[in-house]
Structure formats: C-alpha cells, structure tokens
C-alpha cells in the first residue's frame, strides 16, 4: 500500500479515484490545486469556490485529510505566460497538455513528494502499467469515448512513475455507479468543461485581456479582401466560425487556411482537401518527450494530432536533436503550430511533441 495524494478537482472522476484508493487500503489524502480565481475581471465563470466546497465534501465523506494548495503563482508563470507568449508569437498552445506536465504532475507532484507522499492520483481516463524493465507505461483509457491519454503525452518517465489513474480502467457509466455506491456528494454533478483550471472562460476573452487587438484584412487565397479581423492571435487554422466572413456559396463555409503575419492578413478558403494550407502530410515536431523509449529515431508510429482526432499511421525521421520530421500516410486537416501531437504504439502512449511547421502552413 502507498501513501497517495489525490488531486481532487470537485468533480466526480477524481472523487471516485479517491474512493477507490481508500477502498484498496492506501493511505490517502486529498489536495485541491488552487491555480486560478479569475480576479482580473475576464468574462466567464471560474467556479473555484464551489469546486473547493465540493472537493472538501468528498474528502469529508471518505474520512480523509483535505488540503487547499495555493499554486496560483506557479500557474501564472508556467501556464498563463505560456499561453500569452505563444499567441503573441502566432502559435496556438494547448493549455490542458501543458497543465498536466507543469502543474498536476509538476509542482503538485513536487509538493506531494516533499510532504512524504509516494504517488499522485488523478481522475484521468488513462491506464498506467509497469513494464518488465521497471519503467512506467501509459495506455489509453478503457473507455474509448473518454480516453485522456493524449493530454498526458508530454509527461516524463519520472512523472509517470509517480502517477495513478484509478478510473482509467472503467467506463464513464461505471464511474457514476461507483460514485453512487460510495454516496459521494458529487455523484450527479455534471462534468466540467473549459480550459484547464480557467473554467468557462472563452479563449478569445482571455486573450483580449492580455493581448491588444491588432486589426487587419481578411483575404482569400488570391488576395481579394473579404473583411477585417481583430488580431491574428484570435484565430487558428481550420477555424470555421467566428471569423465574420459569410460564404457566397450555399452549403460551403469559409475556414481559416493561413496567417500572413508580415502583412497582418488572415487568409480564408474553402473547407476542402484542395484548399492550400488547410491540409498537410508532412510536419516538423519539436519539444519531444518520450515516456520509456525514443521517439526521435526512424520508426513507424500512430500519431494523434488533436484530442478528438483519430491516431493516424506516420513515419518518424530525426532531423535535429529534439526535433523530428513526421510524415503521415495521408494528409491531415489543420495541423497547427503550437498544438500537441501524441505518439502511440497501438494503445500504448510513446510520448509527444509540439507542432512547429506543416507543409508551408503559416504560423
């Protein structure tokens, strides 16, 4: 049995993770990561006070210690600044992936170890296994509709070795049933949505609070002016809505296919494989992280370019230290600089990296 600190978010998944660990006989305590309280007037709902209340109620019902751990400064330094700097430079970072690496299994794990805990548990839908060589492996969650291993793709071996995912072996309906069996006060609470720890805050509102608008022209691929954008940082490749340009063709919609940062132009085109800039087959991936075997040597992988995208066969070729050329077997829609690509061998997570370029797709 291990001494485990569970990251209680106030939701049902982490609550069930805690309940299962208590049932298994582990020495369990709960910690709420207080990362963001939205005290700067950004439009949106950040229900941190209710989440703390719910998490505390869960801990009390299980008879375990509850702590509120203030990580606001670390979150601002490691996540908020990353987002702001990324969007200012024209890329589109993924806060949820970085949050797992830098916060849940970063400063929160460091805190847990400093307090004498051996493991950190979360409610992620992923599975951890110990391989024959003693290293930790992460597998896709048992529920294919809820699998969250993609969000763990930048975790290091050290982090994975201290991680537990008790709900990863279960389907979502089973998690609800377990919550009811333990009479957890959040058994019927709806799943949260939104950016990691920011809550129901629109990314555009978040960005406009920190990055000034920089209006420019919206053009088609031929350079014909169609409208005006508010700032290139507010748009991403493949975006169908929110750019404000109506399509003259019935049944066809304009999508963002490029950004011309030199002339401050947003380029829109048709949502078809023939639309220049929208699809890419080869891309460069950097900031590589490998769980227990290299991903920067020539090999075949299953590469997942977005959370809800299907992992597609691809070939890896090293082009520099910490950087690879990734060639998909077939073109992929909307490969976006700054987003995360997760690498798999079947259902086992190999690691991940950050898209840098893709077949001439602009940043």
Secondary structure, DSSP 8 states (H G I E B T S, - for coil): --EEEEE--SSHHHHHHHHHHHHTT-EEEEEEEE-----S--SSB--HHHHHHHHHHHHHHHT-EEEEEE-HHHHIIIIIHHHHHHHHTT----HHHHHIIIIIIIIHHHHHHHTT--EEE---SEEEEE-TTS-EEEEE-S-TTT--GGGGTT--HHHHHTEE-GGGGS-HHHHHHHHHHTT-TTTT-----SBTTTBB--HHHHHHHHS----EEEEETT--EEEEES-GGG--TT--SSS----SSTT--EEEEEEETTTTEEEEEESSTTSTTTEEEEEEEEEEEESSS-SSSSEEEEEE-STTS--EEEEEEEEETTEEEEEEEEEEE---TT-EEEEEETTEEEEEEEEEEETT---
